[in-house]
Amino acid sequence: MKVPWKERGAALLAVLLLVAVTGAIAAAAMEKLRLSRAVAANTYALDQARAHANGIAELALLTIDDLQSQDRDKTTLAGGWQGSVRQIPLPDGGLASVQVRDGGNCFNLNSVVEGDPRTRLVRRNTGVSQFAGLMMLTGIGEGEARRIAEAAADWADSDSISASAGAEDAAYGGGAAPFRAPNTLFADVGEARGLAGMTPEIFARLRPWLCALPVASLSPLNVNTLTENQASLLAMLAPGQIDVARARRIIAARPAAGWDTMVDFWRTESLSELAVPLDAQLQPQVKSSWFALDVRVALMGAEFAEDVLVDARMAPVRLSARSWRE
């Protein structure tokens, strides 16, 4: 039977449409396959980078152990370990780096309270005063500084009763994303973004000075490893009594081998006449108890970074916390 020419054209269009649809499906399948392969390759590279980072952190622990064993009584800047970046070549053209610094030379957000987080945490006046003092030393107004410091104490203490200038659940429950005050220790510096009175601008200014050590203790500053750029941390020990310039001069005049004891430190001419609370006098140290590692790995197109907190209060040192940045 002879097919009319009009029907032949319709059949041809149907065949062409089928070919086009099949081609589109095949192209989509190939694209998905390509993406799947890329994801698998990236996942493998990232896993390898993470494994290298973990190994480098473990090696750094051994290095810190060696550093601490060189002098059982004090930790100094001898050897140039503070802030120096060590680069490590990796297979497949990769490169890793690790930077070690004193992890206690910062303001510990958890110093605004004292006690045991398993039972009860209460406001610590010295920690709150030091936090407010540090903020004012960095150029933040007194009113804002005191409000944020009080809010930090209310954030971490165990009760739900707001201090006169502080903030508890009622202050955080009325926002676009309501939440409750944790009433426990800060787990990460980033939590400070949520404090009543905190702004992105203030947090950006404070971020380099802050840490969240997993202990409700005053900031364990090592006066033998503080740098002149960290003079504000020394000045916060006695808010209103030591300015940054004076603190910088004290650090610059530090003995070449460091202070042997805290008695020697407080006998420094610039400090001997200060009226410092007893707990603040006992706060500084001559031996580091915490270290921080900045580990970065670039491997097969993947980049991986992690921050590691090392607890060096007892030997051997141990990894206390780590956070990842991809």
N, C-alpha and C positions, 0 to 999 in steps of 0.2 A: 504494500500500500504506500502510495506516495504521500509524504508529509508536506503540507502546505508551507510555503516559504515563510509566512508570518510565524508559524509555530516553531520553525527551525530557529528563528531569531530569539524566541523566548527560551528555547532549550539552551542556546549558547549563552544567554545572559545568566541562566540558572547555574550552568557549569562555571562561568567566570566568578559568580558570587560565591559558589562553594570553594573555589580555589582561593579567593581573597580571604574568606573566613578561616579556612585551614591555615593559610599563611600567617594570619594575625595570631591565631592560637599558638602556632609553632614559635613565632617571634616572642610572644609573651612567656611561653614555657622556657625558651632559651634565656630570656632576661632574668626570670626567676632562678634558673639554674646558675647563671652568672652571679647573681646577688647571693645565693646560698653559698657558693664557693668563696666569695669575698668575705662573707660573714664568718665562715668556718676558718679561713686563713687568718682573719683579724682576731678571732677568739683564740686560736692557737698561739699567735704572736703575743697576745696579751697575757695568756696563761704562762708562757715562757718568761715574759718580762716580770710578771709577779713572782715567779719562782726565783729568778735571779735577785730580785729586790729582797726577798726573804733571806736568801743566802748571804747577801751583803750585810743585812742588818745583824745576822748572827755573827759574822766576822767582826762587825763593829763592836758588838758586846765584848768580844775577847780583847779588842784594842782598849776599850774603856777599863776592863779589868786590869790590864797591864798598867794603864795610867794611874789607877787608884792604888795599885800595889807599890808604885815607885816611892810614895810617901804616905804612910798610914795616917798621918796627922793633918795633912793639908793638901789641897789641890791648887795649883797655880797655872799660869799661862805658859810655863816652860815647855818648849818643844813646838810651840805654835799650833797646837791642835785646835784651838778655839776658832771656829768659822772658816777654817781652811777646807777647800774642796778637793777631795781625792777622786780622780777619774780612773775607771777600771775598764779596759777593753773587753768586749764580749765576743763570742763566736758569731758568725754571719754578719760581721761588720757592726755589731751593736756596741753601745757605749753606756756605761753606768757611772754615776757619781754619788758620793756620800759626803755630807757635811755634818760635823759634830759641833754642838755648842752646849754650854751649861744650861740645862733645862730648868734650873731653879731661879735663874736671874730674870724674873718676871713677876708681875703681880698675880698671885694665886687667887682667883675669884672665890675659892672656897675658904679663904681666910676670913671672910666676913662673918663666919659662924664658928662655933667650937662645940666639941662633944663627939658622940659616936653616932654615925648615920643609922646604925641598926637600932638605936634606942631613941635618942633625942639630940637635936641640934638647936643651939640658942645663939642669939646675936653676940658677936664679939666686937666690942667697942673699938679696939685698936685696929682691927682689920677694916672696919667701916671708915674710920678716920684716915687710914692710909690710902684707901681707895679714893676717897674724896680728895685727899691731898694730891695724889698722883694726877687725877683729872685736872685739878687747878694748875698744876705744874705744866701740863700740856696745853694750857690755854682755854680750858673750859670754865665757864662762869661758876661762881661759888654755889648759887642756887641750884643750877642744873646738876652740878657735881654731887651735892649733898642728897638731892632727890634720888639720883641714880644709885648712889652708894647705899642708901636706906632701902631702896627697892631690891637691891641685890641681897641684902640681909634677909628681907622678908621672903624673897624667892627661895632661899636655901634653908631657913630655919623651919623647925618642925611644926610650929603652931600656925593657925590661920588668922592671927590677930595682927592687923596692920599697925606698924609704927606711925608716929605722927606725920612723918614725911615719906613713909614707905608705901607699899602696894601689895595687896593680897588678891584673892580671887575676884573681888568686886571690881578691881581696877582692870582686870583682863577679860572679864566675862561679857563686856558690852561692845566689843569690837566686831569687825566684819568676820573675823575668824576667832570666836571666843575660845578661851582655854583657862585652865586653872594653874595657879602657882604650884610648881613641883613639890616644894617643901622638902627638898633633899639636895645633896651636893650637885653642883654643876658638873655635867658629864663632858661638856665640850664648850670651848670659848664661844662658839656660835650661838649658844643659848642666850648670851648677853644681849643679842639683838632684840629679844623680846621684853627686856626690862622696861618698866614704866619710865618715861623720860628719855629713853635711848632713841637716838635718831641715826640714820645711815651715816651722816657726816661725823657724828661723835664716835660711833663705833669704828669707822675707818681710822680715826685719829688714835683711838685707844688700842686697836687690834695688835700692833707690834709689841705692846707692853704687857699683854694679858696671857695667862695660861690657866688651865683648870686641872691642877694636880689632884689626884684622887684621895686627898687627905684634907681634913679641916684644920690646917695649920697655917700660921703666918708664913709669908713668902720666904723660903729658905735661901736668901741671897748669900752668895759666896763673895766676900769682899776682896778675895784674891783673884777672882776671875771677872769681876765687873769691868767693863770698858768705860772710857770717858763718855762715849755716846749713850751709856746707860746711867748717867749720873742722876737722872730723875728718880730712879729706883732707890738710890742711896738717900736722896733728899726726902723721899716720902716717909723714911723712918722717923723723922721729926718734923711733921708738917708745920710750916711757919717759922721754923728755927734754922733750917738749912735750905738755902736756895740752890738752884742747879749749878751756878757758877762755882759756888763754894764746894759742892759735892764733886764737881769735876776736878778741882784743885786737889782735893783729898785723894782721889783715885790716881791722879798724875804723880802725887808724892809717895805713893805706895812703895815700900821697900822692894828692891829688885827680886828678892826671893819670897816676897809676900809676907803678910803678918803671920807669926807663928801661933798666936792665940787671939781670942776675941778681947782679952784684957789689953793686949798690945794695941789692938785697933782702937778701942774706946779711949785709950790714953793719948791718942793723937791730939795734938794741940788744938786743932779745929773742932774736936768733939768733946773734949774733957769737961767743958763748962755747960753742956746741953742738959736740959731737964727732959730725959727720955723715960717713958714708962718701963718698968722692969721687963715686961714681956717683950717689948721692942728691943731692949738691950740684949736679951737672950736670943733674939731672932736671927741676926746675921751669923754666918759660919765662915770657917776658913777651909773647909773641905766640902766639895760638891756632893750633894745627895741625889740629884736628878740630872740626867743628860737628855738632850733632844737630838734626834737624827733626821736629816732631810735626805731621803734616798730617791734618786731619779734613774729611770732606765729607758733607753731608746733602742728598740730591737725590731727588725723586720717591718718597719713602718709604724709600729705601735709605740706609744709613749705611756709610761706608768710612773706615778710618783706616790710616795707614802711618807707620812710623818710618824716617827716612832718615839715614844717616851720610855726612857730607861730608868729603872729604880736602882740607884746605887747606894742605898742606905746600908745594905749588908752585902758581903761578898759571898758568892759571886754575884755580879750585877744581873738583873733580869729584865726582860721586856715587860713593861707595865701596860702599855696601850699602843694601838696603831690606828691610823686613819688613812684612807686611800684617796688619791686624786688621779683621775684618768683623763 
